[in-house]
Amino acid sequence: MDGVKRWRWWAVFILGALIGSQFACGGGNDSTKANHEALVSRIAFGSCANQTAPQPIWDAIIKFDPQVFIWMGDNIYGDIKRPSKMFGKERTTGPWKNVPRFVPTSQDEMNFKYHIIKNHPAYSRLRHNLNTKIIGTWDDHDYGLNDAGKEFPAKVSNQRLLLDFLDEPLDSPRRMQAGIYTSYTFGPVGRQIKIILLDTRYHRDPLSSDGTILGSTQWTWLEKELNGPSSAITIIVSSIQVISNLSATTGPLFYMESWGRFPKERDRLFQLIADSKRMLRSINYPSYTYCFLLQRNGVFFISGDVHFGEITRYDCDVGYALYDITSSGLTQAVEKAVPAPFHFVVRFLAWWTPSTMRVIGKNCRHRSCTYGQPNFGAIEIDWDATPVALKIEVRDTDGIPAIGVNISLSELQAQSVNSAATLRVGEHQKHCSLEVDLPWIVRYRLTILFYFSVAGLNFAAAVVFRLFLRKCKLD
């Protein structure tokens, strides 16, 4: 009899491990139930929309017909941008910068800029589409000031302006809390998508501090969210890049914001995802209820901010590949900052800048596997495929993919062996070694190229000048 009971217990345990993700232990919080039970298979996302710039991209987004659209920050450019000057008394950019390039504007001006984009004819069509749910977070320019953090005094009033823009209900908890972080759950049980919107501004310490990005309250909230009821897919929305840390390879020429500039915070985020893989699940069998610790899988990031699109991944922390799909921007893009004949220079520099995390593959329009024209992100989920298939792309203003990756949901499942354990000291592995660990000659090759180019130009100018003087003397 004891043998039969043991066999029955092990059978239930194995069965629960296989299908337990479809059941939830009793006593759960009703507030975590799906906000929208309709199946979601198309999600669009974007960032960096200058309210005064042309916005043809909305037509492509509307044609994609997303069921959810996610604003990832810089939804307007609310601050004032001074002219770019690398030389002179007041230098606003470059390694010798000595004055701020951006200054804040008034609340009335911020509100006016939100009014412009909210009433843009094409965006209004998307906003009034009853089949599309629009959600979002902010980044620095709609927060009120470039690169600003918790020290920014206008963050309370600007939070209200953003939530008004997003049509957030007046009784929403987001209007009562310090920061705009929140989460949504879409879809029926077994095919749910959880979208976690982070606030990387309200509580962020100064950039050079290696302090906190989220703040203690938001960290506690995020841990609760990741340890809550299961979802087939979990999308974490960060206004700044999580996986890529290009500042490690572009400095000291210029720096970009990212989680990589707060290494302790990024390590904490990865560890939280790794630890929260294990979740309580149950299955009823005759007169018993068995609970199991199962893994939270299917997590990936989407991000904006940098004015180009790319897809990165990190394989060596949570037992499966963590992807970060960056779409930036809806109007702002690096190639728009230079004349068309020099676009090849931008693409060359994107290829030359080392990146250990970027996904390089055949689904890229350019060799660098970055895209420097206006773009938006598109996620398509084939729930009927076995296993479930995800197609995630960065698309241009015509809706044509420029970068893409096809992932099966089974690839986003924790493995028993972490590949980081097999990485020998001093060895560098794609999607595993951080940019800061690259050999210095590789890490700083962009800076080396810049200074050699400047030196070469100065030498050529000196030669031409001497030849000119010699010619003048002969004449």
Solvent accessible surface area in square Angstrom, and as a share of the most:
residue,aa,sasa,rsa
1,M,172,0.77
2,D,94,0.49
3,G,38,0.37
4,V,80,0.46
5,K,116,0.49
6,R,151,0.55
7,W,174,0.61
8,R,99,0.36
9,W,111,0.39
10,W,142,0.50
11,A,39,0.31
12,V,3,0.02
13,F,79,0.33
14,I,100,0.51
15,L,80,0.40
16,G,0,0.00
17,A,50,0.39
18,L,135,0.67
19,I,67,0.34
20,G,0,0.00
21,S,57,0.37
22,Q,89,0.40
23,F,94,0.39
24,A,71,0.55
25,C,24,0.14
26,G,75,0.73
27,G,89,0.85
28,G,56,0.53
29,N,83,0.43
30,D,103,0.53
31,S,90,0.58
32,T,53,0.31
33,K,139,0.59
34,A,21,0.16
35,N,88,0.45
36,H,73,0.33
37,E,129,0.58
38,A,75,0.58
39,L,64,0.32
40,V,7,0.04
41,S,26,0.17
42,R,69,0.25
43,I,0,0.00
44,A,0,0.00
45,F,0,0.00
46,G,0,0.00
47,S,1,0.00
48,C,0,0.00
49,A,0,0.00
50,N,33,0.17
51,Q,13,0.06
52,T,104,0.60
53,A,22,0.17
54,P,106,0.67
55,Q,8,0.04
56,P,78,0.49
57,I,0,0.00
58,W,1,0.00
59,D,78,0.40
60,A,8,0.06
61,I,0,0.00
62,I,37,0.19
63,K,169,0.72
64,F,19,0.08
65,D,59,0.31
66,P,1,0.01
67,Q,44,0.19
68,V,1,0.01
69,F,0,0.00
70,I,0,0.00
71,W,0,0.00
72,M,1,0.00
73,G,1,0.01
74,D,1,0.01
75,N,0,0.00
76,I,0,0.00
77,Y,25,0.09
78,G,0,0.00
79,D,10,0.05
80,I,88,0.45
81,K,119,0.51
82,R,93,0.34
83,P,96,0.60
84,S,65,0.42
85,K,107,0.46
86,M,65,0.29
87,F,149,0.62
88,G,51,0.49
89,K,184,0.78
90,E,102,0.46
91,R,66,0.24
92,T,8,0.05
93,T,38,0.22
94,G,19,0.18
95,P,47,0.29
96,W,113,0.39
97,K,102,0.43
98,N,78,0.40
99,V,32,0.19
100,P,81,0.51
101,R,52,0.19
102,F,33,0.14
103,V,41,0.24
104,P,66,0.42
105,T,35,0.20
106,S,64,0.41
107,Q,69,0.31
108,D,117,0.61
109,E,66,0.30
110,M,3,0.01
111,N,81,0.42
112,F,114,0.48
113,K,24,0.10
114,Y,7,0.03
115,H,108,0.48
116,I,57,0.29
117,I,0,0.00
118,K,38,0.16
119,N,75,0.38
120,H,48,0.21
121,P,101,0.64
122,A,12,0.09
123,Y,2,0.01
124,S,22,0.14
125,R,135,0.49
126,L,2,0.01
127,R,60,0.22
128,H,121,0.54
129,N,43,0.22
130,L,180,0.89
131,N,112,0.57
132,T,12,0.07
133,K,77,0.33
134,I,27,0.13
135,I,2,0.01
136,G,0,0.00
137,T,0,0.00
138,W,0,0.00
139,D,1,0.01
140,D,2,0.01
141,H,13,0.06
142,D,0,0.00
143,Y,0,0.00
144,G,2,0.01
145,L,42,0.21
146,N,40,0.20
147,D,54,0.28
148,A,3,0.02
149,G,0,0.00
150,K,94,0.40
151,E,110,0.49
152,F,11,0.05
153,P,123,0.77
154,A,36,0.28
155,K,35,0.15
156,V,101,0.58
157,S,34,0.22
158,N,5,0.02
159,Q,12,0.05
160,R,112,0.41
161,L,6,0.03
162,L,0,0.00
163,L,1,0.01
164,D,54,0.28
165,F,4,0.01
166,L,16,0.08
167,D,79,0.41
168,E,23,0.11
169,P,79,0.49
170,L,148,0.74
171,D,114,0.59
172,S,8,0.05
173,P,102,0.64
174,R,7,0.03
175,R,55,0.20
176,M,141,0.63
177,Q,52,0.23
178,A,50,0.39
179,G,0,0.00
180,I,0,0.00
181,Y,15,0.06
182,T,25,0.14
183,S,29,0.19
184,Y,27,0.10
185,T,15,0.08
186,F,3,0.01
187,G,0,0.00
188,P,50,0.31
189,V,115,0.66
190,G,30,0.29
191,R,86,0.32
192,Q,24,0.11
193,I,1,0.00
194,K,18,0.07
195,I,0,0.00
196,I,0,0.00
197,L,0,0.00
198,L,0,0.00
199,D,0,0.00
200,T,0,0.00
201,R,1,0.00
202,Y,17,0.07
203,H,39,0.18
204,R,5,0.02
205,D,22,0.11
206,P,73,0.46
207,L,36,0.18
208,S,111,0.72
209,S,55,0.35
210,D,44,0.23
211,G,24,0.23
212,T,35,0.20
213,I,0,0.00
214,L,0,0.00
215,G,8,0.08
216,S,89,0.57
217,T,87,0.50
218,Q,0,0.00
219,W,6,0.02
220,T,95,0.55
221,W,48,0.17
222,L,0,0.00
223,E,88,0.40
224,K,137,0.58
225,E,29,0.13
226,L,0,0.00
227,N,69,0.35
228,G,16,0.16
229,P,58,0.37
230,S,33,0.21
231,S,16,0.11
232,A,28,0.21
233,I,0,0.00
234,T,0,0.00
235,I,0,0.00
236,I,0,0.00
237,V,0,0.00
238,S,0,0.00
239,S,1,0.00
240,I,2,0.01
241,Q,3,0.01
242,V,0,0.00
243,I,1,0.00
244,S,0,0.00
245,N,8,0.04
246,L,9,0.05
247,S,7,0.05
248,A,8,0.06
249,T,0,0.00
250,T,4,0.02
251,G,5,0.04
252,P,60,0.37
253,L,20,0.10
254,F,102,0.43
255,Y,120,0.46
256,M,35,0.16
257,E,8,0.04
258,S,4,0.03
259,W,0,0.00
260,G,8,0.08
261,R,63,0.23
262,F,1,0.00
263,P,64,0.40
264,K,144,0.61
265,E,10,0.05
266,R,12,0.04
267,D,84,0.43
268,R,122,0.44
269,L,0,0.00
270,F,4,0.02
271,Q,93,0.41
272,L,22,0.11
273,I,2,0.01
274,A,16,0.12
275,D,88,0.46
276,S,1,0.00
277,K,29,0.12
278,R,122,0.45
279,M,9,0.04
280,L,96,0.48
281,R,11,0.04
282,S,8,0.05
283,I,15,0.07
284,N,115,0.59
285,Y,71,0.27
286,P,106,0.66
287,S,100,0.65
288,Y,120,0.46
289,T,88,0.51
290,Y,39,0.15
291,C,67,0.40
292,F,13,0.05
293,L,106,0.52
294,L,29,0.15
295,Q,79,0.35
296,R,6,0.02
297,N,24,0.12
298,G,0,0.00
299,V,0,0.00
300,F,0,0.00
301,F,0,0.00
302,I,0,0.00
303,S,0,0.00
304,G,0,0.00
305,D,24,0.12
306,V,11,0.07
307,H,50,0.22
308,F,22,0.09
309,G,0,0.00
310,E,0,0.00
311,I,1,0.00
312,T,0,0.00
313,R,61,0.22
314,Y,22,0.08
315,D,32,0.17
316,C,9,0.05
317,D,42,0.22
318,V,2,0.01
319,G,10,0.10
320,Y,9,0.04
321,A,12,0.09
322,L,1,0.00
323,Y,7,0.03
324,D,0,0.00
325,I,0,0.00
326,T,0,0.00
327,S,0,0.00
328,S,0,0.00
329,G,0,0.00
330,L,2,0.01
331,T,2,0.01
332,Q,40,0.18
333,A,7,0.06
334,V,51,0.29
335,E,3,0.01
336,K,103,0.43
337,A,88,0.68
338,V,50,0.29
339,P,83,0.52
340,A,72,0.56
341,P,99,0.62
342,F,112,0.47
343,H,31,0.14
344,F,134,0.56
345,V,56,0.32
346,V,31,0.18
347,R,83,0.30
348,F,89,0.37
349,L,66,0.33
350,A,25,0.19
351,W,93,0.33
352,W,72,0.25
353,T,12,0.07
354,P,8,0.05
355,S,17,0.11
356,T,13,0.08
357,M,1,0.00
358,R,11,0.04
359,V,25,0.14
360,I,99,0.50
361,G,42,0.40
362,K,193,0.82
363,N,65,0.33
364,C,28,0.17
365,R,102,0.37
366,H,35,0.16
367,R,184,0.67
368,S,4,0.03
369,C,2,0.01
370,T,11,0.06
371,Y,13,0.05
372,G,4,0.04
373,Q,43,0.19
374,P,18,0.11
375,N,0,0.00
376,F,0,0.00
377,G,0,0.00
378,A,1,0.01
379,I,1,0.00
380,E,49,0.22
381,I,10,0.05
382,D,71,0.37
383,W,14,0.05
384,D,120,0.62
385,A,33,0.25
386,T,136,0.79
387,P,67,0.42
388,V,27,0.16
389,A,39,0.30
390,L,2,0.01
391,K,82,0.35
392,I,0,0.00
393,E,17,0.07
394,V,0,0.00
395,R,33,0.12
396,D,11,0.06
397,T,44,0.26
398,D,107,0.55
399,G,17,0.17
400,I,94,0.48
401,P,61,0.38
402,A,2,0.02
403,I,3,0.01
404,G,10,0.10
405,V,16,0.09
406,N,99,0.51
407,I,4,0.02
408,S,25,0.16
409,L,20,0.10
410,S,54,0.35
411,E,88,0.39
412,L,0,0.00
413,Q,61,0.27
414,A,17,0.13
415,Q,110,0.49
416,S,117,0.75
417,V,101,0.58
418,N,50,0.26
419,S,39,0.25
420,A,40,0.31
421,A,88,0.68
422,T,92,0.53
423,L,47,0.23
424,R,174,0.63
425,V,158,0.91
426,G,67,0.64
427,E,67,0.30
428,H,77,0.34
429,Q,67,0.30
430,K,93,0.39
431,H,27,0.12
432,C,7,0.04
433,S,7,0.05
434,L,45,0.23
435,E,0,0.00
436,V,65,0.37
437,D,80,0.41
438,L,23,0.12
439,P,62,0.39
440,W,169,0.59
441,I,95,0.48
442,V,48,0.27
443,R,54,0.20
444,Y,72,0.27
445,R,69,0.25
446,L,12,0.06
447,T,13,0.08
448,I,51,0.26
449,L,56,0.28
450,F,59,0.25
451,Y,92,0.35
452,F,147,0.61
453,S,51,0.33
454,V,57,0.32
455,A,57,0.44
456,G,39,0.37
457,L,128,0.64
458,N,94,0.48
459,F,144,0.60
460,A,50,0.39
461,A,61,0.47
462,A,49,0.38
463,V,59,0.34
464,V,97,0.56
465,F,119,0.49
466,R,168,0.61
467,L,99,0.49
468,F,120,0.50
469,L,76,0.38
470,R,150,0.55
471,K,126,0.53
472,C,65,0.39
473,K,171,0.72
474,L,146,0.73
475,D,134,0.69
